[in-house]
């Protein structure tokens, strides 16, 4: 495990000082993982990944099941956020990352530090809110953009009423809550709003770290659910499973066909199916606002980020074993706990890439 934490990154530099990269709490977690490994000479390997909070419940299920099945190979997952995950794995820290932001050409092809991305699972971001009676509301990207720009200030605004005819809306101010910088859910949400609201595209744009004109920050998905739950009139956005597990209502979103669609494994899978023939070999595809009557418009891959090459053959083999498991048994677990698993054809292509990793 020392090799994982303190290693030369093969770029001609000296060992990267940990204090430049890690928050002290993160370092403590990683050191505890190192301490959990057996003494030198034994065969146990502990893989450590840092990644997005969006698929947290999936990784909790994956690591629980995988670690029970494998006595000599264990996996730990630290939900640090997408941007931080890319930073860590790009510095050669950790075995894999995860997030909802597609890698740039520079991140993929940087000399000595290039990464590849593999799809892990499909995710859907949903609008969540706190209104009396928990009505199921309809939203469009245009409306959500106006709300997050601050031009829709009250829940009785005619622009909300127009999409929800016959519904008695409360006289409550709209309280905006968004995720903190560096989050994959920010990227998915702002990507969709930038496609559907021209003013939002100009003022905020697509980013994992948007410059929001107003609102309060929620660091994690759990924090988003709690803050919305405790704030009458609040609106936020979170991965669908956080909303379900948190017991908070979430709305339907208008798709490219004009239908208001609820996020379910079937509608999230429909969005992927609509883009299936345009998914490139590197899996970098934009799935928001996909065509199709049943497509949920705030859909994305959550990607696994993996270095193109590694120092230790044993660790790379262990990583291949975990990745292949995640693309096979892991997809069945994903479906079982309410996620939309990868299409079989995409999982097969990803396993082919894994087999080529050295």
C-alpha positions in Angstrom: 0.0 0.0 0.0 3.0 2.3 0.5 3.4 2.1 -3.3 -0.1 3.5 -3.7 0.4 6.5 -1.4 4.0 7.5 -2.0 5.1 6.7 -5.5 7.0 8.3 -8.3 4.5 9.1 -11.0 6.9 8.3 -13.9 7.1 11.9 -15.2 10.7 12.5 -14.1 9.5 14.2 -10.9 10.3 13.4 -7.3 7.7 11.8 -5.1 4.6 14.0 -4.9 4.3 15.4 -1.4 1.0 14.3 0.1 0.3 17.6 1.8 0.1 19.3 -1.6 -2.7 17.0 -2.7 -4.7 15.8 0.3 -7.0 17.4 2.8 -5.8 16.0 6.2 -9.0 14.0 6.7 -8.6 12.3 3.4 -5.0 11.5 4.2 -6.1 9.9 7.4 -8.6 7.7 5.6 -5.9 6.7 3.1 -3.4 5.9 5.8 -6.0 3.8 7.6 -6.5 1.8 4.4 -2.7 1.3 4.2 -2.6 0.2 7.8 -5.4 -2.3 7.1 -3.2 -4.1 4.6 -1.2 -7.1 5.8 2.5 -7.0 6.4 4.9 -7.2 3.5 5.2 -10.6 2.0 1.5 -11.4 2.2 -0.7 -11.3 -0.9 -3.6 -9.0 0.1 -4.1 -5.9 -2.1 -6.2 -2.9 -1.1 -7.4 -0.8 -4.1 -8.4 2.7 -3.3 -10.6 4.9 -5.5 -11.7 8.5 -5.1 -14.8 9.7 -6.8 -18.1 11.4 -7.2 -20.8 11.4 -4.5 -23.4 10.8 -7.2 -23.0 6.9 -7.3 -22.2 6.6 -3.6 -24.9 4.0 -2.9 -23.8 1.9 -5.8 -20.2 1.9 -4.6 -21.3 1.1 -1.1 -23.1 -2.0 -2.5 -20.2 -2.9 -4.8 -17.5 -2.7 -2.2 -19.6 -4.6 0.3 -20.3 -7.5 -2.1 -16.9 -7.5 -3.8 -14.9 -7.4 -0.5 -17.0 -10.3 0.9 -16.2 -12.4 -2.2 -12.5 -11.7 -2.3 -10.3 -12.4 0.7 -7.1 -11.2 -0.9 -8.4 -8.2 -2.8 -10.3 -5.3 -1.1 -11.7 -2.1 -2.5 -12.3 1.2 -0.7 -14.1 4.2 -2.2 -13.8 7.8 -1.0 -16.6 10.1 -2.2 -14.5 13.3 -2.7 -16.3 14.8 -5.7 -15.7 14.5 -9.5 -13.2 17.4 -9.8 -11.1 16.2 -6.8 -11.2 12.6 -8.1 -9.8 13.7 -11.5 -7.1 15.7 -9.7 -6.1 12.8 -7.5 -5.9 10.2 -10.2 -4.2 12.6 -12.6 -1.4 13.0 -10.0 -1.0 9.2 -9.7 -2.7 9.1 -6.4 -5.1 6.1 -6.0 -6.0 3.3 -8.3 -9.1 4.7 -10.0 -11.5 7.6 -9.9 -15.1 8.2 -10.7 -17.2 11.1 -11.9 -19.8 12.5 -14.3 -17.5 14.9 -16.2 -16.1 13.6 -19.5 -12.3 13.7 -19.6 -10.7 16.4 -21.8 -8.3 15.5 -24.6 -5.5 16.8 -22.5 -6.4 14.6 -19.5 -6.7 11.6 -21.7 -3.4 12.0 -23.6 -1.1 13.9 -21.3 2.4 12.3 -21.5 2.9 9.9 -18.6 -0.4 10.7 -16.9 -3.0 9.9 -19.5 -6.3 8.6 -18.3 -9.1 6.5 -19.9 -12.7 6.6 -18.9 -15.0 3.6 -18.7 -18.8 3.7 -18.0 -19.7 2.5 -14.6 -23.5 3.0 -14.5 -26.2 5.3 -15.7 -27.4 8.0 -13.4 -30.3 10.6 -13.4 -30.4 13.9 -11.7 -33.8 15.0 -10.4 -35.2 18.3 -9.2 -36.2 18.1 -5.5 -38.3 20.6 -3.6 -40.1 21.2 -0.3 -43.8 22.3 -0.8 -46.9 21.7 1.3 -48.5 18.4 0.4 -45.5 17.2 -1.7 -47.1 17.6 -5.1 -45.4 16.0 -8.1 -44.6 19.0 -10.3 -43.7 19.4 -13.9 -40.5 21.3 -14.8 -38.9 22.3 -18.1 -35.2 23.2 -18.6 -36.4 26.7 -19.4 -38.2 27.0 -16.1 -35.4 25.5 -14.0 -33.0 27.9 -15.7 -35.2 30.9 -14.8 -35.4 29.7 -11.2 -31.7 29.2 -10.8 -31.1 32.6 -12.4 -33.4 34.2 -9.8 -36.1 35.5 -12.2 -38.7 33.1 -10.8 -38.9 34.1 -7.2 -42.2 32.7 -5.9 -43.9 29.3 -6.3 -47.0 31.1 -7.5 -45.2 32.5 -10.5 -47.2 32.1 -13.7 -44.3 30.3 -15.4 -44.6 27.5 -12.8 -48.4 27.5 -13.0 -48.4 27.2 -16.7 -46.6 23.8 -16.6 -48.8 22.6 -13.7 -52.4 23.5 -14.5 -55.0 23.0 -11.9 -52.5 22.7 -9.1 -52.8 25.0 -6.1 -49.3 26.4 -5.7 -48.2 27.9 -2.3 -47.4 31.6 -1.8 -43.8 30.8 -0.8 -40.5 32.3 -1.9 -38.3 30.0 -4.0 -35.2 29.1 -2.0 -32.3 28.0 -4.3 -29.9 25.3 -3.2 -27.1 24.0 -5.5 -24.2 21.7 -5.1 -20.8 23.1 -4.1 -18.0 23.4 -6.7 -16.4 20.4 -8.5 -19.4 18.2 -8.5 -20.6 15.9 -11.3 -24.2 16.6 -10.6 -23.5 20.3 -11.3 -22.1 19.4 -14.7 -25.2 17.3 -15.7 -27.6 19.9 -14.4 -25.9 22.9 -16.0 -25.4 21.0 -19.2 -29.1 20.4 -19.5 -30.0 24.0 -18.5 -27.5 25.4 -21.0 -29.2 23.4 -23.8 -32.7 24.5 -22.8 -32.3 28.1 -21.5 -30.3 30.5 -23.7 -29.9 33.1 -20.9 -28.6 30.4 -18.5 -26.1 29.3 -21.1 -24.8 32.9 -21.4 -24.8 33.8 -17.7 -23.8 30.5 -16.1 -23.0 27.8 -18.7 -22.0 24.2 -18.4 -19.5 23.4 -15.6 -18.8 21.2 -12.6 -18.0 24.5 -10.7 -20.7 27.0 -11.9 -20.7 30.6 -10.8 -24.2 30.6 -9.4 -25.9 34.0 -9.1 -27.7 33.1 -5.9 -28.4 30.2 -3.6 -26.8 28.1 -0.8 -24.2 25.3 -1.3 -24.8 21.7 -0.4 -21.6 19.7 -0.2 -22.9 16.1 -0.6 -26.1 14.6 -2.0 -27.1 13.8 1.5 -26.7 17.4 2.4 -28.8 18.5 -0.5 -31.7 16.2 0.6 -31.4 17.5 4.2 -31.2 21.2 3.3 -34.2 20.9 1.0 -36.2 18.9 3.6 -35.5 21.5 6.3 -36.3 24.6 4.1 -39.9 25.4 3.1 -40.0 26.6 -0.5 -36.5 25.1 -1.3 -35.6 23.6 -4.7 -32.4 21.6 -5.4 -31.2 18.7 -7.5 -29.7 15.3 -6.7 -29.2 11.9 -8.1 -32.5 10.0 -8.1 -31.5 7.3 -5.6 -30.6 10.0 -3.0 -34.1 11.4 -3.4 -35.7 8.0 -3.1 -33.6 6.9 0.0 -34.1 10.4 1.5 -37.9 10.2 1.1 -38.1 13.5 -0.6 -40.4 14.2 -3.6 -39.0 15.0 -7.0 -40.5 16.3 -10.1 -41.0 15.3 -13.8 -38.8 17.0 -16.4 -39.8 17.9 -19.9 -37.8 16.0 -22.5 -36.9 16.9 -26.1 -40.2 15.3 -27.3 -42.2 17.7 -25.1 -43.2 15.0 -22.5 -42.9 15.4 -18.8 -40.9 12.3 -17.7 -40.2 10.9 -14.2 -36.7 9.5 -13.6 -36.9 5.7 -13.4 -34.4 3.0 -14.4 -36.5 2.5 -17.6 -36.5 6.2 -18.6 -32.8 6.7 -17.8 -32.1 3.6 -19.9 -34.2 5.0 -22.7 -32.0 8.1 -22.8 -28.9 5.9 -23.2 -30.6 3.8 -25.9 -31.4 6.9 -27.8 -27.6 7.8 -27.9 -26.4 4.2 -28.2 -25.2 4.5 -31.8 -23.4 7.7 -31.2 -21.3 6.5 -28.3 -17.6 6.7 -29.3 -14.9 4.2 -28.5 -13.7 6.4 -25.6 -17.3 6.4 -24.2 -17.3 10.3 -23.9 -20.9 11.0 -24.8 -23.4 13.7 -23.8 -26.7 12.1 -22.9 -28.7 15.1 -21.6 -31.8 16.1 -23.5 -31.7 12.9 -25.5 -34.4 12.3 -28.2 -37.2 9.8 -27.6 -40.6 10.0 -26.0 -39.5 8.0 -23.0 -36.0 9.5 -22.5 -35.3 11.1 -19.1 -33.5 14.3 -20.0 -31.0 14.6 -17.1 -29.2 11.3 -17.8 -25.5 10.6 -17.9 -22.9 8.0 -17.5 -20.9 7.9 -14.2 -17.4 7.2 -15.6 -14.5 5.3 -14.0 -11.2 7.1 -14.6 -8.2 4.8 -14.9 -4.5 5.6 -15.6 -3.4 4.3 -19.0 -0.5 2.4 -17.4 0.6 1.5 -13.9 3.7 0.7 -11.9 2.9 -2.6 -10.4 1.7 -5.6 -12.5 0.0 -7.1 -9.4 -2.0 -3.9 -8.7 -3.0 -3.6 -12.3 -4.2 -7.2 -12.4 -6.2 -6.5 -9.2 -7.7 -3.4 -10.8 -8.6 -5.3 -14.0 -10.3 -8.0 -11.8 -12.4 -5.3 -10.0 -13.3 -3.5 -13.2 -14.4 -6.7 -14.9 -16.5 -7.6 -11.9 -18.1 -4.1 -11.8 -19.0 -4.5 -15.5 -20.5 -8.0 -15.0 -21.8 -8.9 -11.5 -21.7 -5.2 -10.6 -24.3 -4.4 -13.2 -26.7 -6.9 -11.8 -26.2 -5.4 -8.3 -26.9 -1.9 -9.8 -30.2 -3.1 -11.3 -31.1 -4.8 -8.0 -30.7 -1.6 -5.9 -32.6 0.7 -8.4 -29.9 2.0 -10.8 -30.1 1.8 -14.5 -27.4 -0.7 -15.5 -25.3 -0.3 -18.6 -26.6 -1.8 -21.9 -25.0 -5.2 -22.5 -23.2 -3.9 -25.6 -21.6 -1.1 -23.8 -20.5 -3.3 -20.9 -18.9 -5.7 -23.4 -17.0 -2.9 -25.1 -15.8 -1.6 -21.7 -14.6 -5.1 -20.7 -12.6 -5.3 -23.9 -10.9 -2.0 -22.9 -10.2 -3.4 -19.4 -8.5 -6.5 -20.9 -6.1 -4.2 -22.8 -4.9 -2.4 -19.6 -1.3 -2.9 -18.7 
